[in-house]
Amino acid sequence: MKSADYYRAVLLGAVVGMAFLSLFYMFLGPVENVKPAEASEPKNTFTVISQYKGCDIVRWDYRGLDFTYFLHCDK
């Protein structure tokens, strides 16, 4: 066996071994405690931030991603 073939076999063995250990860790490794989705999701919120001509200026927050502003009048 030539030395190049020997090094190629050793490298292939190392790569296959690392792949096996990675898969083993991914599927049988430690399991994280995951909270239920409903407990971790923020809710939509409405906040009155000011007044304009007798109407409330309301900021609607959609899960912390974006804000929408609108007027709310009781009339």
C-alpha positions as CSV (number, residue, x, y, z in Angstrom):
1,M,0.0,0.0,0.0
2,K,1.4,3.4,-1.0
3,S,1.6,6.1,1.6
4,A,-0.9,8.3,-0.4
5,D,-3.4,5.5,-0.2
6,Y,-2.8,5.1,3.5
7,Y,-3.3,8.8,4.2
8,R,-6.5,8.8,2.0
9,A,-7.9,5.9,4.0
10,V,-7.1,7.6,7.3
11,L,-8.7,10.8,6.2
12,L,-11.8,9.0,4.9
13,G,-12.0,7.2,8.3
14,A,-11.8,10.5,10.2
15,V,-14.4,12.1,8.0
16,V,-16.8,9.2,8.3
17,G,-16.2,9.0,12.1
18,M,-16.9,12.7,12.6
19,A,-20.1,12.4,10.5
20,F,-21.2,9.5,12.6
21,L,-20.5,11.3,15.9
22,S,-22.3,14.5,14.6
23,L,-25.4,12.5,13.7
24,F,-25.3,10.6,17.0
25,Y,-25.1,13.9,18.9
26,M,-27.9,15.5,16.9
27,F,-30.4,12.6,17.4
28,L,-29.3,11.2,20.7
29,G,-27.6,14.1,22.4
30,P,-29.0,16.3,25.2
31,V,-32.5,17.5,24.8
32,E,-33.3,21.2,25.5
33,N,-36.3,22.2,27.6
34,V,-38.6,23.9,25.1
35,K,-41.5,26.0,26.3
36,P,-44.8,25.7,24.6
37,A,-45.3,28.0,21.6
38,E,-48.3,29.7,23.1
39,A,-46.4,30.7,26.2
40,S,-43.5,32.2,24.3
41,E,-45.3,34.1,21.6
42,P,-46.0,37.8,22.5
43,K,-49.6,39.0,22.0
44,N,-50.9,41.8,19.9
45,T,-51.1,45.0,22.0
46,F,-53.0,48.2,21.6
47,T,-51.6,51.3,23.3
48,V,-53.1,54.8,23.4
49,I,-50.1,57.2,22.9
50,S,-51.8,60.6,22.5
51,Q,-55.0,62.5,21.7
52,Y,-56.0,64.3,18.5
53,K,-59.3,66.4,18.2
54,G,-61.1,64.2,20.8
55,C,-59.9,60.9,19.3
56,D,-57.2,58.5,20.7
57,I,-54.1,57.9,18.7
58,V,-53.6,54.1,19.1
59,R,-50.4,52.2,18.4
60,W,-51.0,48.5,17.5
61,D,-48.0,46.3,18.0
62,Y,-48.0,43.1,16.0
63,R,-45.8,40.6,17.9
64,G,-43.0,43.1,18.2
65,L,-42.4,43.1,14.4
66,D,-44.1,46.3,13.3
67,F,-46.2,49.2,14.5
68,T,-49.4,50.5,13.0
69,Y,-51.0,53.8,14.1
70,F,-54.6,54.8,13.8
71,L,-57.3,57.1,15.2
72,H,-60.0,55.7,17.4
73,C,-63.1,57.8,18.1
74,D,-66.0,56.8,20.4
75,K,-68.5,58.7,18.2
